[in-house]
Amino acid sequence: MTRKMSDGLTVFIPLYNEEAVLEKNILILLEYLKSMPLPFEILLGSNGSTDRTPEIGKKLEQTYSQIQFFHIAPRGPGLAFSQALKRAKYSFLLCLDADLSTDLNFIPRAAASLEKHDAAVGSKQTGNQKRPFVRVLASELFIACTNLLLQMPYRDYSIGAKAYRTQAVLPFADHIDRHTFYTQELLFQLRKAGKKIDEIPVTCSDWRKSKFNLFHEGFYRYFKLFQLWARSLKQ
C-alpha cells in the first residue's frame, strides 16, 4: 500500500470518554504545534465513546482547520490507530494520550529522530515518570516478558509517545491488534522487517485512574504476547 505523502506532522490521539479534558488539552496541543516549523494536522479518533467526546470532537473539527475528527462504534485503540494511519496526510505520525501526560517536547525530538529512523519509542522507563507504583511495577514486568520472549530491546510499549514514518507502517494498517497490543505488535513487525527504531527518554506524569480494567487488560496483553511469541517460533 503506497501513496504520496506530504512532509509534515500528523498527531493522532485515540479517545475513549475524554469529555473532561478533550477541548482544553487539544487547544494546548494546537498552540504548541503552531510554534513548530512543520505543517501539521491533529487527528482525533474516538473509539467506543459513550459520553460527549464525539460532540466535542466534531465541534473542534468545525472550528479549527488543522483538526480532523472521526468516531468508530467499537472500542479499540488499535482500530482507531489503523483508521488514523489510513487518513494521515503527512509523512510523520505521532501518537499521544489525550491527557497529555507526556511532556510535549517529545514532539520535536521525535520529529528530528524520524529524519533518520522509521519509528521512535518514547520511553518513560529510561526517562522520568510519576505514576502509581503498582502501574510502574506492572509495566516493568510486562516489558521484561516482552523483551525476553520477542527478543526486543525497548523499554516502553504503551500507546502514547510513539512516532512512526507513515509510509513505513502503512503496510501493517490492516494487520495489527485492534485493542491495546498493537504497539508491541507493530514494533515487532518493524524490527523483523529491518526498520530503524530509535528510543527517546521522556518525562511522564500520569495519576489519572486508568480507563481500562487493569486485571482484564493485563490478561489480554499477556495472552496476545504469548500468541505472538508462538507465531514467531514458527516463522
KEKE-3310 file (N, C-alpha, C; in steps of 0.2 Angstrom, whole numbers, plus 5000, padded with zeros to 4 digits):
npx = (5004:5004:5006:5007:5015:5014:5027:5028:5018:5008:4998:4991:4978:4970:4954:4943:4929:4933:4928:4930:4943:4946:4944:4951:4964:4967:4967:4978:4988:4987:4991:5004:5009:5008:5019:5029:5040:5035:5022:5006:4994:4980:4974:4959:4953:4939:4935:4922:4917:4905:4901:4901:4912:4912:4904:4911:4923:4918:4915:4927:4933:4926:4929:4942:4954:4965:4962:4955:4942:4936:4924:4922:4912:4915:4925:4942:4958:4968:4961:4957:4969:4973:4963:4967:4980:4977:4971:4980:4989:5002:5020:5026:5020:5013:5009:4999:4993:4977:4977:4988:4999:5013:5027:5027:5038:5043:5038:5045:5057:5055:5051:5063:5070:5064:5069:5079:5076:5064:5054:5050:5052:5045:5051:5046:5052:5066:5067:5059:5047:5031:5020:5007:5014:5010:5006:5018:5026:5019:5020:5034:5036:5029:5036:5048:5045:5040:5052:5060:5054:5051:5063:5067:5072:5067:5060:5048:5031:5019:5004:5004:5016:5023:5031:5031:5037:5025:5024:5032:5024:5012:5009:5006:4993:4981:4984:4986:4984:4968:4965:4974:4986:4993:5004:5016:5015:5017:5029:5037:5035:5040:5054:5057:5056:5068:5068:5073:5074:5072:5075:5068:5071:5058:5048:5035:5020:5007:4993:4980:4965:4965:4957:4955:4950:4962:4965:4959:4965:4978:4978:4974:4984:4995:4991:4990:5003:5010:5004:5009:5022:5022:5019:5030:5039:5037:5040)
npy = (4994:5010:5028:5045:5056:5071:5082:5084:5084:5072:5072:5060:5056:5044:5042:5039:5042:5055:5068:5076:5082:5084:5096:5107:5101:5098:5111:5116:5108:5111:5125:5123:5115:5125:5133:5126:5123:5114:5109:5104:5092:5087:5072:5066:5052:5044:5030:5020:5028:5035:5046:5064:5065:5063:5073:5085:5083:5084:5097:5104:5100:5107:5120:5122:5122:5113:5102:5086:5074:5058:5045:5029:5015:5003:4999:5001:5005:5001:4999:5012:5018:5011:5017:5030:5030:5027:5039:5049:5063:5067:5064:5060:5052:5054:5048:5052:5053:5057:5064:5071:5067:5065:5075:5088:5091:5080:5079:5088:5082:5068:5071:5075:5063:5055:5059:5051:5038:5025:5023:5030:5027:5033:5033:5031:5023:5025:5038:5049:5046:5049:5040:5029:5017:5003:5003:5006:4995:4984:4988:4987:4973:4968:4973:4967:4953:4954:4958:4948:4936:4941:4945:4959:4976:4987:4999:5003:5001:5006:5015:5029:5043:5038:5037:5037:5034:5037:5030:5019:5011:5010:4998:4989:4992:4985:4974:4973:4972:4975:4981:4985:4980:4983:4992:4984:4974:4981:4986:4975:4969:4979:4979:4966:4967:4974:4988:5004:5009:5020:5026:5036:5045:5050:5062:5059:5062:5054:5052:5049:5039:5023:5020:5007:4991:4985:4972:4964:4970:4967:4952:4951:4957:4949:4937:4940:4943:4930:4923:4930:4927:4913:4912:4918:4909:4899:4905)
npz = (5000:4995:4995:4990:5001:5010:5017:5034:5049:5057:5071:5081:5092:5101:5108:5121:5130:5134:5138:5149:5148:5135:5125:5132:5132:5119:5113:5120:5114:5101:5100:5104:5093:5083:5085:5080:5066:5056:5044:5050:5056:5067:5072:5079:5086:5091:5099:5103:5112:5124:5130:5129:5120:5106:5102:5106:5099:5086:5086:5088:5076:5067:5070:5070:5057:5057:5063:5063:5065:5069:5072:5078:5081:5089:5103:5104:5103:5094:5082:5080:5078:5066:5057:5058:5053:5039:5036:5038:5032:5032:5032:5044:5059:5074:5090:5104:5121:5127:5139:5139:5146:5144:5142:5131:5123:5118:5105:5095:5097:5093:5080:5074:5076:5067:5055:5052:5057:5056:5066:5082:5099:5113:5129:5145:5155:5153:5155:5164:5176:5184:5192:5198:5210:5208:5195:5188:5192:5186:5173:5171:5173:5162:5151:5153:5151:5138:5131:5133:5128:5114:5110:5110:5112:5118:5130:5133:5130:5129:5122:5120:5116:5105:5089:5071:5054:5042:5030:5032:5041:5036:5028:5037:5042:5042:5049:5062:5080:5086:5098:5113:5111:5100:5099:5103:5094:5082:5083:5084:5071:5063:5067:5064:5050:5048:5050:5055:5072:5085:5102:5114:5129:5139:5149:5160:5168:5176:5184:5183:5185:5178:5162:5158:5164:5174:5178:5168:5157:5159:5158:5145:5137:5140:5135:5121:5120:5122:5112:5100:5102:5100:5087:5081:5083:5074:5062)
capx = (5000:5008:5003:5011:5014:5017:5031:5024:5017:5001:4997:4985:4976:4964:4949:4938:4926:4938:4925:4933:4950:4947:4944:4956:4971:4968:4969:4985:4992:4986:4995:5011:5011:5009:5025:5034:5041:5032:5015:5004:4986:4978:4968:4956:4950:4935:4933:4918:4915:4898:4900:4901:4918:4911:4901:4916:4927:4916:4915:4934:4935:4922:4931:4950:4956:4970:4959:4951:4939:4932:4922:4920:4907:4918:4930:4948:4963:4971:4956:4957:4976:4973:4960:4971:4985:4975:4969:4986:4992:5009:5025:5027:5014:5015:5003:4999:4987:4973:4978:4995:5004:5020:5030:5026:5045:5043:5036:5051:5063:5053:5051:5070:5073:5061:5073:5084:5073:5057:5050:5054:5049:5045:5051:5045:5056:5073:5067:5056:5039:5027:5014:5007:5019:5008:5006:5025:5028:5016:5023:5041:5036:5027:5041:5053:5042:5040:5059:5063:5050:5051:5070:5066:5076:5064:5058:5041:5026:5012:5002:5006:5023:5026:5031:5032:5036:5019:5025:5035:5019:5006:5008:5003:4987:4976:4986:4988:4979:4963:4965:4980:4993:4996:5011:5021:5015:5019:5037:5040:5035:5045:5061:5058:5057:5074:5067:5077:5069:5075:5071:5069:5068:5053:5045:5028:5016:5000:4990:4973:4963:4965:4951:4954:4951:4969:4966:4957:4970:4984:4977:4973:4991:4999:4988:4992:5011:5012:5001:5014:5028:5021:5019:5036:5043:5035:5042)
capy = (5000:5016:5034:5051:5059:5077:5082:5087:5080:5071:5070:5056:5055:5040:5045:5035:5045:5060:5074:5081:5085:5085:5103:5110:5098:5099:5118:5117:5105:5115:5131:5120:5114:5131:5136:5122:5125:5109:5109:5098:5091:5083:5068:5064:5046:5042:5023:5017:5034:5035:5052:5069:5065:5064:5080:5090:5082:5087:5105:5106:5099:5113:5127:5123:5118:5109:5096:5081:5070:5053:5041:5022:5012:4998:5001:4998:5010:4998:5000:5019:5019:5009:5022:5036:5028:5027:5046:5053:5066:5069:5059:5058:5051:5054:5046:5055:5052:5063:5068:5075:5065:5065:5081:5089:5092:5073:5080:5090:5077:5063:5073:5075:5056:5052:5061:5045:5032:5023:5024:5032:5025:5037:5029:5033:5020:5027:5045:5051:5045:5050:5036:5025:5012:4997:5003:5006:4988:4980:4989:4984:4966:4966:4975:4962:4947:4956:4958:4941:4932:4943:4947:4966:4979:4993:5000:5006:4998:5010:5018:5036:5044:5034:5040:5032:5036:5034:5025:5013:5007:5009:4991:4985:4995:4980:4968:4974:4971:4981:4984:4989:4976:4985:4995:4979:4970:4985:4987:4968:4968:4984:4976:4960:4970:4978:4995:5008:5011:5024:5026:5043:5046:5056:5064:5057:5062:5051:5050:5048:5032:5020:5019:5000:4986:4983:4964:4961:4972:4963:4946:4952:4959:4943:4932:4942:4942:4923:4921:4932:4923:4906:4913:4920:4902:4895:4909)
capz = (5000:4994:4992:4991:5007:5011:5023:5040:5056:5059:5078:5082:5099:5102:5113:5124:5135:5136:5138:5154:5146:5127:5122:5135:5130:5112:5112:5122:5109:5095:5101:5104:5086:5079:5087:5076:5058:5051:5044:5054:5057:5073:5071:5085:5084:5096:5098:5108:5117:5126:5133:5124:5116:5099:5101:5107:5094:5080:5087:5087:5069:5063:5072:5068:5051:5057:5067:5060:5070:5067:5078:5077:5087:5093:5107:5102:5101:5088:5077:5079:5075:5059:5054:5058:5048:5033:5035:5039:5026:5032:5032:5051:5063:5081:5094:5111:5125:5127:5145:5138:5152:5142:5140:5124:5120:5114:5098:5091:5097:5089:5073:5072:5076:5061:5049:5051:5059:5054:5072:5088:5105:5119:5135:5152:5160:5153:5156:5171:5177:5190:5191:5204:5210:5205:5187:5186:5193:5181:5166:5171:5172:5156:5147:5154:5147:5130:5128:5134:5123:5107:5109:5109:5117:5120:5137:5134:5124:5130:5116:5120:5115:5100:5082:5065:5047:5040:5024:5035:5045:5032:5026:5043:5044:5042:5051:5069:5085:5087:5105:5116:5110:5093:5099:5103:5088:5076:5084:5082:5064:5060:5069:5060:5043:5047:5050:5061:5078:5090:5108:5117:5135:5140:5156:5160:5174:5175:5191:5182:5185:5171:5159:5157:5169:5174:5178:5161:5152:5160:5155:5137:5134:5141:5130:5115:5119:5121:5105:5095:5103:5097:5080:5079:5084:5068:5056)
cpx = (5004:5004:5007:5010:5017:5022:5028:5023:5010:5001:4991:4984:4969:4960:4944:4935:4931:4935:4928:4939:4950:4948:4950:4963:4972:4970:4976:4990:4992:4991:5003:5013:5012:5015:5031:5034:5037:5025:5012:4996:4986:4973:4966:4952:4946:4934:4929:4915:4907:4896:4899:4907:4916:4908:4906:4921:4925:4916:4922:4936:4932:4925:4938:4951:4961:4968:4954:4948:4935:4930:4920:4917:4911:4924:4937:4953:4967:4967:4957:4964:4976:4969:4964:4977:4983:4973:4974:4988:4999:5014:5027:5021:5016:5008:5004:4993:4983:4974:4985:5000:5011:5022:5030:5033:5046:5042:5041:5056:5061:5053:5058:5073:5070:5065:5078:5082:5066:5052:5054:5049:5050:5045:5051:5051:5064:5073:5064:5049:5037:5021:5013:5011:5017:5008:5014:5028:5026:5019:5030:5041:5034:5032:5047:5051:5042:5047:5062:5060:5051:5058:5070:5070:5073:5061:5052:5036:5019:5010:5004:5014:5026:5026:5033:5033:5030:5020:5028:5029:5013:5004:5005:4996:4981:4978:4989:4983:4974:4962:4971:4986:4996:5003:5017:5021:5018:5027:5040:5040:5040:5052:5062:5059:5064:5074:5071:5072:5074:5071:5073:5067:5063:5051:5038:5025:5009:4998:4982:4971:4963:4958:4950:4954:4958:4970:4964:4962:4976:4984:4977:4980:4995:4997:4991:5000:5013:5009:5006:5020:5028:5021:5026:5041:5042:5038:5050)
cpy = (5006:5022:5040:5054:5066:5078:5086:5082:5079:5068:5066:5055:5050:5042:5039:5039:5050:5067:5079:5085:5087:5092:5106:5108:5099:5106:5119:5114:5109:5121:5129:5119:5120:5134:5132:5124:5120:5110:5103:5098:5087:5079:5065:5058:5043:5034:5021:5022:5034:5042:5058:5070:5066:5071:5085:5089:5085:5095:5107:5105:5105:5119:5128:5119:5113:5102:5092:5076:5064:5049:5034:5019:5007:5001:4998:5003:5008:5000:5008:5021:5017:5014:5028:5036:5029:5035:5051:5056:5068:5063:5056:5058:5050:5052:5049:5053:5058:5068:5072:5073:5065:5072:5082:5090:5085:5075:5082:5085:5071:5065:5073:5068:5053:5054:5055:5039:5031:5023:5026:5030:5030:5033:5032:5030:5022:5035:5046:5050:5046:5046:5032:5019:5005:4997:5003:4999:4984:4981:4986:4976:4964:4968:4969:4955:4948:4955:4951:4936:4934:4946:4955:4970:4986:4993:5003:5004:5001:5013:5025:5037:5039:5038:5036:5036:5033:5029:5019:5008:5006:5002:4987:4987:4990:4974:4969:4973:4977:4984:4987:4985:4979:4988:4989:4975:4974:4985:4980:4967:4973:4981:4970:4962:4974:4985:4998:5011:5014:5024:5033:5043:5052:5057:5063:5058:5060:5049:5049:5040:5029:5019:5011:4996:4983:4975:4961:4963:4968:4956:4946:4953:4953:4938:4934:4941:4935:4921:4924:4929:4916:4907:4914:4913:4898:4899:4907)
cpz = (5000:4992:4994:4997:5007:5017:5028:5045:5057:5067:5079:5090:5099:5108:5115:5130:5138:5137:5143:5152:5139:5125:5125:5132:5123:5110:5114:5117:5103:5095:5101:5097:5082:5080:5083:5069:5054:5050:5048:5054:5064:5071:5077:5083:5090:5094:5104:5113:5118:5129:5128:5120:5109:5097:5101:5101:5087:5080:5085:5079:5065:5065:5070:5062:5051:5061:5063:5065:5066:5073:5075:5083:5091:5097:5105:5099:5095:5082:5075:5076:5068:5055:5053:5053:5041:5031:5035:5032:5026:5034:5039:5055:5070:5085:5101:5114:5126:5133:5144:5143:5150:5140:5133:5120:5116:5107:5094:5091:5093:5081:5070:5072:5069:5055:5047:5053:5056:5060:5078:5094:5111:5125:5141:5157:5159:5154:5164:5171:5184:5189:5197:5204:5207:5198:5185:5187:5188:5174:5166:5170:5165:5150:5147:5150:5140:5128:5128:5128:5115:5105:5106:5114:5120:5127:5138:5128:5125:5123:5115:5119:5110:5093:5077:5059:5044:5034:5027:5038:5041:5030:5031:5045:5046:5046:5058:5074:5086:5093:5107:5115:5103:5093:5099:5097:5082:5077:5082:5075:5061:5061:5064:5052:5042:5047:5056:5066:5083:5096:5112:5124:5136:5148:5155:5167:5173:5181:5189:5183:5178:5168:5157:5164:5169:5174:5171:5156:5153:5156:5147:5134:5135:5136:5123:5114:5118:5114:5100:5096:5100:5090:5077:5079:5077:5062:5055)
residu = (MET:THR:ARG:LYS:MET:SER:ASP:GLY:LEU:THR:VAL:PHE:ILE:PRO:LEU:TYR:ASN:GLU:GLU:ALA:VAL:LEU:GLU:LYS:ASN:ILE:LEU:ILE:LEU:LEU:GLU:TYR:LEU:LYS:SER:MET:PRO:LEU:PRO:PHE:GLU:ILE:LEU:LEU:GLY:SER:ASN:GLY:SER:THR:ASP:ARG:THR:PRO:GLU:ILE:GLY:LYS:LYS:LEU:GLU:GLN:THR:TYR:SER:GLN:ILE:GLN:PHE:PHE:HIS:ILE:ALA:PRO:ARG:GLY:PRO:GLY:LEU:ALA:PHE:SER:GLN:ALA:LEU:LYS:ARG:ALA:LYS:TYR:SER:PHE:LEU:LEU:CYS:LEU:ASP:ALA:ASP:LEU:SER:THR:ASP:LEU:ASN:PHE:ILE:PRO:ARG:ALA:ALA:ALA:SER:LEU:GLU:LYS:HIS:ASP:ALA:ALA:VAL:GLY:SER:LYS:GLN:THR:GLY:ASN:GLN:LYS:ARG:PRO:PHE:VAL:ARG:VAL:LEU:ALA:SER:GLU:LEU:PHE:ILE:ALA:CYS:THR:ASN:LEU:LEU:LEU:GLN:MET:PRO:TYR:ARG:ASP:TYR:SER:ILE:GLY:ALA:LYS:ALA:TYR:ARG:THR:GLN:ALA:VAL:LEU:PRO:PHE:ALA:ASP:HIS:ILE:ASP:ARG:HIS:THR:PHE:TYR:THR:GLN:GLU:LEU:LEU:PHE:GLN:LEU:ARG:LYS:ALA:GLY:LYS:LYS:ILE:ASP:GLU:ILE:PRO:VAL:THR:CYS:SER:ASP:TRP:ARG:LYS:SER:LYS:PHE:ASN:LEU:PHE:HIS:GLU:GLY:PHE:TYR:ARG:TYR:PHE:LYS:LEU:PHE:GLN:LEU:TRP:ALA:ARG:SER:LEU:LYS:GLN)
# end
